[in-house]
């Protein structure tokens, strides 16, 4: 089940919820009981050794010779 991150506009805390994708946009109550929350945009970073960006993969990675 996907995990979504939310931020409470009332108290500023961030929290995560595991919920089905169909419920990702539904209201979420913060752990302190506030209802004014917003779903945060999650980003996934993939890096190579020493924090360098990972290379390759797909046509735009240079493997196709375009």
N, C-alpha and C positions, 0 to 999 in steps of 0.2 A: 504494500500500500504506500502511495507517495506521501512524503513529508512536506508540509508547507510551513513557511515562517510568516508570522504576523507581528505587527507592532500596535500597541495600545496607544491611542491618541490622548487618552485621559492621564495615564501615569507614565507613559514612555517606555514601558517594558517591552521586550521582544520575547516571543515564545513560539514553539513549534507544535504542530498538530499532525498526526497521521490520520488521513481521511481519504476516501475515494475521490478520484478526479472529478466526478460529477458534483461533489460537495465543496470543491476548492474555493469557489466564490461565495459560498454561504457565509452568513455572519459567524464570527468566532468570538467567544467571550474570553477575555484575558484571565489569567490565574487569580487576579485580584477582584474579579467580578465585574469589570467594566465591559460595556457592549460596544464602545466606539473604537473599533479596531480596523486595520487595513492590512491586506495581504501584501507581503514584500516580494519584489522581483528577485528570484534567486539566480545566481550565476554560477557556472561550473568552470573552473580553471583547470586546464591540463598543461603540465609543464614537463620538460625533460630534466636532465641532470643540472644541478646547480641553479635551479630556478629559470633556466633558459626555456623559451617556448618550444614545445614539441614540434618536430618537422615531419613532413610526409603525410601521406594519406589522401586519397582522392586525386582527381586530375589537377586541382590547383596546388597540390603539394609538390609538383614538379616531376611526378613519376610517369606522366603520360607524354612528356616531351612537347607540350604545347608552347 
